[in-house]
Amino acid sequence: MERNEKSLRRFGQLLAALRKEKNLSVRDLASRSGVETRRIARIEAGKVNIHFTTILALARGLGITPEELLESL
């Protein structure tokens, strides 16, 4: 597995864990962040590259800073 693929998969796992920790469904996070539910599902599955603006929106939707979202990678 390529290094980038591992990073995308790890980010997706982290995003899913944080979302569940905050008792949010994918739909809830989509509503709070403005990121489509399908895109969140693909990010959590590690299937899509993430733009910086998407990271900002997801962090906002989770009520955390972008640094907190990325610190465990």
N, C-alpha and C positions, 0 to 999 in steps of 0.2 A: 504494500500500500504506500502510495506517495505521501510525502510529508504534508503537503497541503490538504490532502484528503483526510489525513488523521486530524489535522487542526480543525477542519470543518466539522468532522464528526464529534470531536471533543467540545467544540463550541455549542453544537446542537444539544449534546447531553447536558451541558451546563445550563443552557437556556431552559430546557425542559425541567431540570431539577429546581431552578429558581422559580419558575412559573408555578410548579406544583407546591413548592414551599410556601408560596403566597396564596395558595388555594385558588388559583386562576385557571380557567379553562383556556384553550387556544382561542376560542371566540372572545372571552373576556380580554385577553391580552391584545387581540386584534382591535377590539373596540377602544381600548385605552391608548394603543400605540399608533393606530392608523395603518398598520401593516396587515395585509390580507391574511385570512386564516390559512389559506392554501400555502402561502409563502412561509408562514411561521412553521407549519407542519413540515415543509421541505427543509427549512433551516434546521429544525430539531432532528431531522433524519440525516443531516449532514450531506444533503444532495445539492445544495446551492451555495454559491459564493455570496458573501454578505458585503453589502456596501456600507461605508462609514455612516451614512445617513440612516440606514436601517438599524445599525447598532445604537445610534442615538435615540431613535424612536422606541426601540425595544426597551432600552434602559429606562426611558421616561415612563413607558407603560408598566414596567415593573416597580417603579418608584425608587430606583437606585441610580447611581452615577454610572457612566460608561466604564469608568475605571473598575468599579465593583463587578461589572459584567465580564470584564476581560481579565481580571486579576488571577483567576484560577487556571488560565490556559497554560 
